[in-house]
Amino acid sequence: VTSEIQRISELAARFGSAWNRFWFTPADARVPSLLRLLTGLLAVYYLLSHTSDLIVWFGPYGLLPADTVRQLTGGGGGEPTFRPTLLNHLTTTGGLWAFHAVALLIAVGFTAGLYSRVTNVLTLAVVLCYVHRAPMITGQFEPVLTMLLCYLALAPTGAYWSLDQRFRKTPPGEAVKKWDRLRAETAKTVENQRSRRCLYQFFHSLDADAARSSLGANVSIRLIQLHSVGPGQFGEHFEQVIGDDHRGVFLHSAGAHPGLVSAQRMLLGSRQVAVVSVGDPDHHGPRERAAGFDVQTDLDERFEGDGADRQIADS
Amino acid sequence: MKAESRGESPHDEAEQPVGRPLLSLLLFFHLFFVAVAFGGNHFPSALQGRLVGLASPYLRVLNFDISFTPYYLTLGTVDDQDHRIDVFAADSYDAGDDGWIGVSAPGWPGGERIRRYQRLAGTMAFFGERRQDQLSALFARSVGEHFLNQRHIEPAQVRCRRILPQDRSAVAGGTPEQRNPLSERYFAEVYRANTIVDGSRVGVIKVEAAGHVARPDAGGRAP
């Protein structure tokens, strides 16, 4: 019993250690800084895509009036829907345009890295305003955009390639070098309480983005990694179609581009895949084989009658 | 274990007693609820529904509860097909089928702008297919009022149609009509309603079946 308890406690300690390594190892701020640039561009594109139809959707007598959206999202009876948006309160054309212009300026500021932390949160807020104003016309793009904006707010995204960096007195790299140098010099005396205090005080004098917030960079990157799961995570839906044999299923139209098939093969890795083809099966074999599938013509009865030809492929 | 040997700063160590467990707990709860919300995106169980409802103030505000977004690659169901909404202008009675005006704007089909119109039509069709007429009518009324007041076109009827996929063999060697993707044979109507215009407001009455379809009268008003 004692050995079992010891084994469990070792396991718990190993898990705790791995957890700490995964989440609390400081990371370089370059990755979140690069992501800031790319995410900022996506946010600008998203807002620009609303420009030509802003009044059509959200203006007076728009296609989706606020009251209609409230009823569709379950708030018709007055219960909270937890979809706060300023756009619900902007009922005039001028107000909408003013909001849109400010939203674009904020997103551009975030992309350029101007007051990155502030503009990051504000960009998230304005994008969420558009999302919550009409959630039924959002697609797969918006959840990814808001997720990135949300997680990047934890990181020092203005540390590199930003206006923040340009206007900063100490370059980010210098602060890190200073920190490393001091740590190496005081490594022998770090156990000394006074040295610790000195280090702690010095820490606050360092550039926050370069040293302290590198923990935020790691947490941000880890959260984005965990959130960006592959299609294998959605195997449940595939199983509903194909049965309990844990195969992924993709439906190919006859005109599907070979590149799409290859991309699916790449994404799925070594998973077993059932390729359900619609149309003439003669058009599919070579293409799937070229993409790396081992195509078989093992037809499944459950697709009888729905007009689909079946080709089961095990990769 | 000393902080130095783990490659951590003394500051991290100073924060560890309070900061790390708290942060770990927050991370766990966040990831747990996000996983539940994603897992329950389609056909959520009662427990998943309750858990997502419990965390909705957090999940919805930050858009982690993507209840309106189908989060799969493709299943090839009718819901995955494109839909479109059309409005029959009251003054186009003589034009016949040419009197139908599409709601969507022209543009690049891959762009977000066009996809929004398709999602609107898809959502309307979703409710129409499931006989949730009250919700379909909300869309039809909004579209009707939009045409009446923004585009200054008096609506007589609003319809939502599903665009059926073309068969490859039909495209390759079919008749001209079979090759035409805009042919009537590639559209299936899922909802149609007559409109009643009252000032700046528009009411709708669903046309129940093909036999019940009443063409608008010359005045543009539904019978």
Interface residues (C-beta under 8 A of the other chain):
Chain A: W19 N20 W23 F24 T25 P26 Y45 Y46 S49 H50 S52 D53 I55 V56 W57 G59 P60 Y61 G62 L63 L64 P65 T68 Q71 L72 P80 T81 F82 R83 P84 L128 V131 H132 P135 M136 I137 T138 G139 Q140 F141 E142 P143 T146 M147 C150 W179 R183 A187 V190 E191 R196 L199 Y200 F203 A211 R212 L215 V219 L223 L226 H227 P231 Q233 F234 E236 H237 V241 V249 F250 L251 S253 A254 G255 V276 V278 G279 D280 H283 A308
Chain B: K2 A3 E4 G7 E8 S9 P10 H11 D12 A14 R20 L23 S24 L27 H30 L31 V34 F38 G39 H42 S56 P57 R60 V61 L62 N63 F64 I66 S67 F68 T69 Y71 Y72 L73 T74 L75 G76 V103 A105 G111 E112 R113 R115 R116 R119 L120 T123 L135 L138 F139 R141 S142 V143 E145 H146 L148 N149 Q150 P165 D167 R168 S169 S200
